[in-house]
Amino acid sequence: MEVASEKISLARSPFSYATVSNTMVSNTPSSHDPAELGELERSILSIVWQIGTVTAEQVREELNRPLKDSTVRTVLRRLEEKGYLAHTVEDRTFLYRPAQSRQRVAGRAVKRIVDWFCEGSVEALLVGMVDSKVLDRAELQRLAARIAEAQKGSTARKTEEKP
């Protein structure tokens, strides 16, 4: 009974408060397997990565297929629960943005492929990509140059850290 009377006194309070902006980030670790994303989830995630910050209505319009607003909101919420999206609230409108970059998610997906099909060997994956003509010589040379640069940077940092 006391609780009800407290609610009444709060309801009659002359002060009103409104949240203008609020930020929500999932507590779920970013370990969800991207291979388990459904077609609609992948489409929505792609839209968010492309645009940056979106509302559910913008996503629904971009999808170019007839979906209920509640369906889009549910998928956005699930992508947030899985750690792919985060949202802020501005004037009661949820604004979604990527919580992880496309490259980071792609990297996790490739790691899963390497683990499943190549027994953890990235070299075996790359050889398979060359044999299947997924990578050409020019792309391999660019990759080799990036790896060499990364190794130089790593070596330079280790040298600087030594006493």
C-alpha positions in Angstrom: 0.0 0.0 0.0 2.9 2.4 0.8 4.3 1.8 -2.7 1.0 2.9 -4.3 0.9 6.1 -2.3 4.5 6.9 -3.2 3.6 6.4 -6.9 0.7 8.8 -6.6 2.8 11.5 -4.9 5.5 11.1 -7.6 2.9 11.3 -10.3 1.6 14.6 -8.8 5.0 16.1 -8.6 5.3 19.4 -10.4 8.6 18.4 -12.0 8.9 16.3 -15.1 12.1 14.8 -16.5 12.9 13.3 -19.9 15.9 11.5 -21.2 17.2 13.4 -24.2 20.0 11.1 -25.1 21.1 7.7 -23.8 23.7 5.3 -25.0 23.3 1.5 -24.8 26.1 -1.0 -25.5 25.7 -4.7 -25.3 27.4 -6.6 -22.5 27.7 -9.6 -24.7 31.2 -10.4 -25.7 32.0 -10.1 -29.4 32.5 -13.8 -29.8 29.3 -14.5 -31.7 30.1 -16.6 -34.8 29.3 -14.5 -37.9 28.6 -17.6 -39.8 25.4 -18.0 -37.7 23.9 -14.7 -38.9 20.8 -15.1 -41.0 20.3 -13.5 -44.4 18.2 -10.7 -43.0 20.7 -10.0 -40.2 23.5 -9.8 -42.7 21.5 -7.5 -44.9 20.7 -5.1 -42.0 24.3 -5.2 -40.7 25.5 -4.3 -44.2 23.1 -1.3 -44.3 24.3 -0.1 -40.9 28.0 -0.5 -41.9 27.3 1.4 -45.1 25.3 4.3 -43.6 26.8 4.6 -40.2 24.0 5.6 -37.8 20.5 4.6 -38.7 16.9 4.4 -37.4 14.8 1.3 -37.8 12.7 3.2 -40.3 15.8 4.0 -42.4 16.8 0.3 -42.3 13.3 -0.8 -43.4 13.4 1.6 -46.3 16.8 0.5 -47.4 15.9 -3.2 -47.4 13.6 -2.8 -50.4 11.3 -5.6 -49.2 8.1 -5.4 -47.3 8.8 -6.0 -43.6 6.9 -4.8 -40.5 8.6 -2.2 -38.4 8.5 -4.5 -35.5 10.4 -7.2 -37.5 13.2 -4.7 -38.3 13.3 -3.5 -34.6 13.5 -7.1 -33.4 16.4 -7.9 -35.7 18.3 -4.7 -34.7 17.8 -5.6 -31.1 19.1 -9.1 -31.6 22.1 -7.8 -33.5 22.8 -5.5 -30.6 22.5 -8.5 -28.1 25.0 -10.4 -30.2 27.4 -7.5 -30.0 27.3 -6.2 -33.6 25.4 -3.0 -33.0 25.0 -0.4 -30.3 22.3 2.3 -30.0 21.7 5.7 -28.6 18.3 7.2 -27.8 17.5 10.7 -28.9 14.1 12.1 -28.4 12.6 8.6 -28.0 14.2 7.5 -31.3 16.7 4.6 -31.3 19.8 5.4 -33.4 21.8 2.3 -34.2 25.5 2.2 -35.2 28.1 -0.5 -35.7 29.7 -1.8 -32.5 32.3 -3.6 -34.5 33.9 -2.8 -37.9 33.1 -4.9 -41.0 36.8 -5.9 -41.1 36.8 -7.2 -37.5 33.7 -9.3 -38.1 35.1 -10.6 -41.4 38.3 -11.5 -39.5 36.4 -13.5 -37.0 34.5 -15.3 -39.8 37.7 -16.1 -41.6 39.3 -17.4 -38.4 36.3 -19.8 -38.0 36.9 -21.0 -41.6 40.6 -21.4 -40.9 39.9 -23.4 -37.8 37.2 -25.6 -39.5 38.7 -26.3 -42.8 42.5 -25.6 -42.5 43.2 -27.0 -39.0 44.2 -23.5 -37.9 46.6 -22.8 -40.7 46.3 -19.4 -42.4 48.9 -20.5 -44.9 46.7 -23.4 -45.9 43.8 -21.0 -46.4 45.9 -18.7 -48.6 47.3 -21.5 -50.7 43.7 -22.7 -51.2 42.6 -19.2 -52.2 45.5 -19.0 -54.7 44.7 -22.5 -56.1 41.0 -21.5 -56.4 42.0 -18.3 -58.1 40.4 -16.2 -55.3 43.7 -14.3 -54.9 45.9 -13.3 -57.8 49.6 -12.5 -57.8 49.1 -8.8 -57.4 46.9 -9.3 -54.3 49.5 -11.7 -52.8 52.2 -9.1 -53.4 50.1 -6.4 -51.6 49.5 -8.8 -48.7 53.2 -9.6 -48.5 54.0 -5.9 -48.4 51.4 -5.3 -45.6 52.7 -8.2 -43.6 56.3 -6.9 -44.0 55.2 -3.4 -42.8 53.4 -4.9 -39.8 56.5 -6.9 -38.9 58.7 -3.8 -39.2 56.3 -1.9 -36.9 56.2 -4.8 -34.4 60.0 -5.1 -34.4 60.5 -1.3 -34.0 58.1 -1.3 -31.0 59.9 -4.2 -29.3 63.3 -2.5 -29.8 61.9 0.7 -28.2 60.6 -1.3 -25.2 64.0 -2.9 -24.4 65.9 -1.2 -21.6 
